[in-house]
Amino acid sequence: AAGGLIRDHLGRCLAAFAINLGTCSITQAELRGAVEGLQVAWDAGHRRVLVQLDSQCAVQLLQGETSDDHPYAACCFAPSPLVF
């Protein structure tokens, strides 16, 4: 499972989400949670978003700090209207 909160600049909860991912790695769950959270924020009209993750590996993948042959690199660089 993956989930998250969308908060405003004062820390007030604006939205929450949870998704069932079935069997996957921790890194996959973090990445899917980040993408889902960005989609929820985008759909709610938020365009300036700060993403916070628990997984350093997921952060490095999203920031392009891993090699192109990392198993999850392709999912982080697939064309998307969401910009990381």
C-alpha positions as CSV (number, residue, x, y, z in Angstrom):
1,A,0.0,0.0,0.0
2,A,1.0,3.6,-0.5
3,G,-0.6,6.8,0.9
4,G,0.0,10.3,1.7
5,L,-1.3,13.7,2.7
6,I,-1.6,17.0,0.9
7,R,-1.0,19.9,3.3
8,D,-1.1,23.6,2.9
9,H,1.7,26.0,3.9
10,L,0.4,25.9,7.5
11,G,0.4,22.1,7.7
12,R,-3.4,21.8,7.5
13,C,-4.5,18.6,5.7
14,L,-6.2,19.4,2.4
15,A,-6.5,15.8,1.1
16,A,-5.4,12.3,1.9
17,F,-5.0,9.2,-0.3
18,A,-4.2,5.5,-0.1
19,I,-3.8,3.0,-2.8
20,N,-3.4,-0.8,-2.7
21,L,-0.3,-1.8,-4.7
22,G,-0.4,-5.5,-4.1
23,T,3.1,-7.0,-3.9
24,C,6.0,-4.6,-4.6
25,S,9.2,-3.3,-3.1
26,I,9.5,-0.4,-0.7
27,T,11.0,1.7,-3.4
28,Q,8.2,1.0,-5.8
29,A,5.6,1.9,-3.1
30,E,7.4,5.2,-2.4
31,L,7.6,6.0,-6.1
32,R,3.9,5.1,-6.7
33,G,2.9,7.1,-3.6
34,A,4.8,10.1,-4.9
35,V,3.2,10.0,-8.3
36,E,-0.3,9.4,-6.9
37,G,0.2,12.3,-4.5
38,L,1.4,14.6,-7.3
39,Q,-1.7,13.6,-9.3
40,V,-4.0,14.3,-6.4
41,A,-2.4,17.7,-5.9
42,W,-2.5,18.5,-9.6
43,D,-6.2,17.5,-9.9
44,A,-6.9,19.8,-6.9
45,G,-5.3,22.7,-8.8
46,H,-2.0,22.8,-6.8
47,R,0.9,23.6,-9.1
48,R,3.7,24.4,-6.6
49,V,4.2,21.2,-4.5
50,L,6.9,20.1,-2.2
51,V,7.3,16.3,-2.1
52,Q,8.6,14.6,1.0
53,L,9.6,10.9,1.0
54,D,11.0,8.4,3.5
55,S,13.1,6.5,1.0
56,Q,16.4,8.0,0.1
57,C,16.6,5.7,-2.9
58,A,13.3,7.0,-4.2
59,V,14.5,10.6,-3.7
60,Q,17.7,9.9,-5.6
61,L,15.7,8.3,-8.4
62,L,13.4,11.2,-8.8
63,Q,16.3,13.7,-8.7
64,G,18.1,11.7,-11.4
65,E,21.0,10.9,-9.0
66,T,21.1,7.2,-10.0
67,S,22.4,5.4,-13.1
68,D,20.2,4.9,-16.1
69,D,20.4,1.1,-15.6
70,H,18.7,1.2,-12.2
71,P,15.7,-1.2,-12.3
72,Y,13.2,1.7,-11.5
73,A,14.9,4.5,-13.5
74,A,12.6,4.1,-16.5
75,C,9.4,4.7,-14.4
76,C,10.9,8.0,-13.1
77,F,11.8,9.4,-16.5
78,A,8.7,8.3,-18.5
79,P,7.0,11.2,-20.2
80,S,4.4,12.8,-17.8
81,P,2.6,16.1,-17.4
82,L,3.9,16.1,-13.8
83,V,7.3,17.6,-13.4
84,F,9.5,16.5,-10.5
